[in-house]
């Protein structure tokens, strides 16, 4: 990673890139300015030392080379056919990701006590009341996950039902990364029918039965993925081959940004055409998290986005900041340990939830709500 000590120090000393948000952003902006002054007043050598320590800790937390991979070239082995502007944009986004991580790390390290005071920690052994926890002002709810997990899909279905019951006056749409956009109009959107599921859900057939259930429930299902991406994914076995050219391109920061721009256009079409619409966007955490390069949530900032993540211990590499600065309190960890000792089945079904009750902290750690599964329960398919 060719990053000088000077750039690391400067990155912490001056908040160069802050993905500020919508109409309620003033308190967040003021807080960031306060943090900027505090960081500037600190000694530069100490700031550099802290930055280096943060990256080392990140490497330990994420397992070896994960931190380096975040900030290194994503497609070294690709043929020369990639356009130069694409590779340049990718390099810019990778550098921005590094700056953003260090800035948020500095901000949260100074505000850790305040962050913990504003987080709602809760355990659920049955249904999570999503309709109460998701603010009614949010017109976009971004549901981030790692892929093809049955337990996550059970929660997604429960979420749609509970939210619709809590807000019957709203028109709920389900827009998915795992469904192709079949709209023939650039300014439109297309809700698929049950007969079109096999045609639309191609990249990951795992999601077909769940998509059918959502349609049967009466929720319009709108595809987000550009069919061109699905064509390449299928041709190169993208979903099972991380070394394929398609995977390297479309999972790189520049590729994710391009896909997010396409998805954002489809979502905006729904919201602009239906004033009662609330769109549940189902996609990977790398698209939805506030801190990801080209964040889909920030592209939709005008619609009061709410980011909800499903994650587990081994997936902390996708949101290491929340694990470090909003950890579950000791009493919750102790209860989980005691429950596991006496009733392992109940332990595996337990859901631990964190809700960031202050938007400043949500933007800093990357999400508004985080649902934690034990890794065994989460990975069981």
C-alpha positions in Angstrom: 0.0 0.0 0.0 1.9 3.1 -1.3 0.6 5.7 1.2 3.0 8.0 2.9 3.1 8.9 6.6 2.4 12.5 5.6 -0.8 11.6 3.7 -2.0 9.5 6.7 -1.3 12.3 9.1 -3.0 14.9 6.8 -5.9 12.5 6.3 -6.6 12.5 10.0 -5.8 16.1 10.6 -8.1 17.5 7.9 -11.5 16.0 7.2 -11.2 16.1 3.4 -14.0 13.9 2.5 -17.2 13.8 4.5 -20.3 12.2 2.8 -22.7 14.6 4.4 -26.4 14.0 4.1 -29.8 15.4 3.7 -31.8 18.2 5.3 -31.1 17.1 8.9 -27.3 17.1 8.3 -26.6 20.3 10.2 -25.9 18.7 13.5 -23.7 16.1 11.9 -21.8 18.8 10.0 -21.3 20.9 13.2 -20.1 17.8 15.0 -17.6 17.0 12.2 -16.2 20.5 12.4 -15.7 20.2 16.1 -13.9 16.9 15.6 -11.8 18.5 12.9 -10.6 21.2 15.3 -9.9 18.7 17.9 -7.8 16.6 15.6 -6.0 19.6 14.2 -5.0 20.6 17.8 -3.5 17.1 18.4 0.1 16.5 17.6 0.8 15.3 14.1 3.2 12.6 15.1 0.6 11.2 17.4 -2.1 11.4 14.7 0.2 9.4 12.4 0.9 6.9 15.1 -2.8 6.5 15.7 -3.5 6.1 12.0 -0.9 3.3 11.7 -2.3 1.6 14.8 -5.8 1.8 13.4 -4.8 0.1 10.1 -2.8 -2.6 12.0 -5.8 -3.3 14.2 -8.0 -3.4 11.2 -5.8 -6.0 9.6 -5.9 -8.1 12.8 -9.7 -7.8 13.0 -10.3 -8.5 9.4 -7.9 -11.4 9.1 -4.6 -10.7 7.4 -4.7 -8.9 4.0 -8.4 -7.7 4.1 -7.4 -4.1 4.9 -4.7 -4.1 2.2 -7.2 -5.5 -0.3 -9.6 -2.6 0.4 -7.0 -0.1 -0.9 -5.1 -2.0 -3.6 -5.9 -2.4 -7.3 -8.9 -4.6 -7.9 -8.1 -5.9 -11.4 -4.4 -6.4 -11.9 -4.9 -9.6 -13.9 -7.5 -8.2 -16.2 -6.9 -7.9 -20.0 -6.2 -4.5 -21.4 -9.8 -4.1 -22.5 -10.8 -2.0 -19.5 -11.2 1.7 -20.4 -8.6 3.9 -18.8 -11.2 6.2 -17.2 -12.7 3.2 -15.4 -9.4 2.2 -13.8 -8.7 5.9 -12.9 -12.1 6.2 -11.3 -11.4 3.0 -9.3 -8.1 4.3 -8.0 -9.8 7.5 -6.9 -12.6 5.6 -5.1 -10.0 3.4 -3.3 -8.1 6.5 -2.1 -11.4 8.1 -1.0 -12.3 4.9 0.9 -9.0 5.1 2.8 -9.5 8.7 3.7 -13.1 8.1 4.7 -12.1 5.2 7.0 -9.4 7.2 8.7 -11.7 10.2 9.2 -14.5 8.1 10.7 -11.9 6.3 12.8 -10.6 9.6 14.2 -14.2 11.0 14.7 -15.4 7.9 16.5 -12.4 7.5 18.7 -13.0 11.0 20.1 -16.8 10.4 20.5 -16.9 6.8 21.6 -18.6 7.6 25.0 -21.3 9.6 23.2 -21.9 6.9 20.6 -22.5 4.2 23.2 -25.0 6.4 25.1 -27.1 6.9 22.0 -27.3 3.2 20.8 -30.4 1.1 21.6 -29.3 -2.4 22.3 -32.0 -5.1 22.3 -32.3 -8.9 22.2 -35.1 -10.7 20.4 -36.0 -14.3 20.5 -38.9 -14.1 18.1 -40.1 -11.3 15.8 -38.2 -8.0 15.5 -40.7 -5.1 15.4 -39.3 -3.6 12.2 -42.4 -1.4 11.8 -41.6 0.5 15.0 -37.8 0.6 14.6 -37.8 1.9 11.0 -38.7 5.6 11.1 -41.8 6.5 9.1 -40.0 9.4 7.5 -37.7 7.0 5.6 -38.8 6.5 2.0 -35.9 4.2 1.3 -34.9 1.3 3.5 -31.7 -0.3 2.4 -31.3 -3.9 3.6 -27.7 -5.0 3.4 -26.6 -8.6 3.6 -24.0 -11.2 2.6 -25.6 -13.4 0.0 -27.8 -16.5 0.0 -28.6 -16.9 3.7 -31.9 -18.5 4.5 -32.1 -16.9 8.0 -31.6 -13.4 6.5 -34.4 -14.1 4.0 -36.7 -15.1 6.8 -36.1 -11.8 8.4 -36.6 -9.9 5.1 -40.0 -11.5 4.7 -40.9 -10.8 8.3 -39.7 -7.2 7.9 -42.0 -6.5 4.8 -45.0 -8.0 6.6 -44.4 -6.1 9.9 -43.7 -2.8 8.2 -46.8 -3.0 6.0 -49.0 -3.8 9.0 -47.5 -0.9 10.9 -47.9 1.5 8.0 -51.0 0.4 5.9 -51.2 3.9 4.3 -47.8 3.4 2.6 -47.2 1.6 -0.7 -44.3 -0.8 -0.1 -42.1 -1.8 -3.0 -39.3 -4.5 -2.9 -36.4 -3.6 -5.2 -33.7 -6.2 -5.4 -30.1 -6.6 -6.6 -31.0 -10.2 -7.3 -33.7 -9.4 -9.8 -33.0 -8.0 -13.3 -34.4 -4.7 -14.4 -36.9 -5.6 -17.2 -38.1 -2.1 -17.8 -37.9 -0.9 -21.4 -37.9 2.8 -20.4 -35.0 4.7 -18.9 -37.4 6.8 -16.8 -39.6 4.0 -15.7 -39.6 0.9 -13.6 -41.1 -2.6 -14.0 -42.7 -4.8 -11.4 -42.3 -8.5 -12.4 -45.0 -11.1 -12.4 -44.8 -14.6 -11.0 -44.5 -16.0 -14.5 -41.4 -13.8 -15.1 -39.4 -14.9 -12.0 -37.1 -17.4 -13.8 -36.5 -14.8 -16.5 -35.7 -12.0 -14.0 -33.9 -13.9 -11.1 -31.0 -15.3 -13.1 -27.7 -14.3 -11.4 -28.6 -16.0 -8.1 -31.5 -18.6 -8.5 -31.4 -19.0 -4.7 -33.7 -16.0 -4.4 -36.5 -17.3 -6.7 -38.8 -18.9 -4.1 -38.5 -15.9 -1.8 -39.2 -13.5 -4.7 -42.4 -15.6 -5.5 -43.5 -15.3 -1.9 -43.1 -11.5 -1.9 -45.2 -11.3 -5.1 -47.9 -13.6 -3.6 -48.0 -11.3 -0.6 -48.9 -8.5 -2.8 -45.7 -6.4 -2.7 -44.5 -5.2 -6.1 -41.1 -6.6 -7.0 -38.8 -4.3 -9.0 -35.5 -5.5 -10.5 -32.5 -3.3 -10.0 -29.7 -5.2 -11.8 -28.7 -4.2 -15.3 -29.3 -7.4 -17.4 -25.8 -6.9 -19.0 -24.2 -7.5 -15.6 -26.2 -10.6 -15.1 -25.3 -11.8 -18.6 -21.6 -11.5 -17.8 -22.0 -13.0 -14.3 -23.7 -16.1 -15.7 -21.2 -16.4 -18.6 -18.2 -16.4 -16.2 -19.9 -18.1 -13.2 -19.4 -14.8 -11.4 -21.2 -15.8 -8.2 -18.9 -18.8 -7.5 -15.7 -17.5 -9.2 -14.1 -14.5 -7.5 -11.2 -14.7 -9.9 -13.3 -14.1 -13.0 -13.0 -10.9 -14.9 -16.7 -10.1 -14.3 -16.3 -10.4 -10.6 -13.2 -8.3 -10.5 -14.8 -5.5 -12.5 -18.4 -5.4 -11.0 -17.2 -6.0 -7.4 -14.5 -3.3 -7.6 -15.3 0.2 -6.2 -15.7 1.6 -9.7 -17.9 -1.3 -10.7 -20.1 -1.1 -7.6 -20.4 2.7 -8.1 -21.6 2.2 -11.7 -24.1 -0.4 -10.7 -25.3 1.8 -7.8 -25.9 4.7 -10.2 -28.1 2.4 -12.3 -30.0 1.1 -9.3 -30.4 4.6 -7.9 -32.1 5.7 -11.2 -34.6 2.9 -11.0 -35.4 3.6 -7.3 -35.8 7.3 -8.0 -38.3 6.5 -10.8 -40.4 4.6 -8.3 -40.3 7.4 -5.6 -41.0 10.2 -8.1 -44.0 8.4 -9.7 -45.6 7.2 -6.5 -45.7 9.8 -3.6 -46.8 7.1 -1.2 -44.0 4.7 -2.1 -41.5 3.3 0.4 -38.8 1.2 -1.3 -37.1 -1.7 0.5 -33.8 -2.1 -1.3 -32.3 -5.5 -0.9 -28.6 -5.8 -1.8 -25.1 -6.6 -0.6 -23.6 -4.6 2.3 -20.9 -3.4 -0.1 -23.7 -1.4 -1.9 -25.8 -0.2 1.1 -23.4 0.8 3.8 -22.9 4.6 4.3 -19.1 4.2 4.3 -18.7 2.2 1.1 -17.3 4.0 -2.0 -20.2 5.1 -4.1 -22.7 4.3 -1.3 -26.2 3.7 -2.7 -27.6 5.1 0.5 -25.9 8.5 -0.1 -27.0 8.6 -3.7 -30.5 8.5 -2.3 -30.0 11.0 0.5 -32.9 13.1 -0.6 -35.3 10.3 0.4 -34.3 10.0 4.1 -32.6 6.6 3.7 -32.4 4.1 6.6 -29.7 1.5 6.4 -30.3 -1.9 8.0 -27.6 -4.5 8.0 -27.6 -8.2 8.7 -24.2 -9.5 9.8 -22.4 -11.9 12.0 -19.0 -12.2 13.7 -17.1 -13.5 10.7 -18.6 -10.8 8.5 -17.3 -7.9 10.6 -14.9 -7.0 7.8 -17.8 -5.3 6.1 -18.4 -3.1 9.1 -15.5 -3.1 11.5 -16.3 0.4 12.8 -19.6 -0.6 14.4 -18.0 -3.6 16.1 -15.2 -1.4 17.5 -17.2 1.7 18.5 -20.7 0.3 19.3 -20.0 -3.1 20.8 -22.7 -5.0 22.6 -22.6 -4.3 26.4 -21.3 -6.9 28.8 -24.7 -7.8 30.1 -25.9 -8.8 26.7 -22.8 -10.8 26.0 -23.1 -12.5 29.4 -26.8 -13.4 28.7 -25.9 -14.9 25.4 -23.1 -17.0 27.0 -25.5 -18.2 29.7 -28.2 -19.0 27.2 -25.8 -21.0 25.1 -24.8 -23.0 28.1 -28.3 -24.0 29.0 -30.3 -24.0 25.7 -28.2 -24.0 22.5 -31.2 -24.1 20.2 -32.6 -20.8 21.7 -29.1 -19.3 21.6 -28.8 -19.9 17.9 -32.2 -18.3 17.3 -31.4 -15.2 19.3 -31.2 -11.9 17.5 -29.1 -9.1 18.9 -30.0 -5.7 17.5 -28.3 -2.3 17.6 -30.1 0.9 16.6 -28.2 4.1 16.2 -30.6 6.7 17.6 -28.5 9.6 16.4 -28.0 10.0 12.7 -24.5 11.3 13.2 -23.4 8.0 14.7 -25.2 6.1 12.0 -23.3 8.0 9.3 -20.1 7.4 11.1 -20.4 3.6 11.7 -22.1 3.0 8.4 -25.7 2.0 9.2 -28.7 2.9 11.2 -29.6 -0.6 12.5 -27.6 -3.7 12.8 -29.0 -7.2 13.3 -26.5 -9.7 14.6 -26.8 -13.5 14.2 -24.6 -16.1 15.7 -22.3 -17.3 12.9 -23.7 -20.9 13.0 -27.3 -19.8 12.7 -26.4 -17.2 10.1 -24.5 -19.5 7.8 -26.9 -22.4 8.0 -28.5 -22.7 4.5 
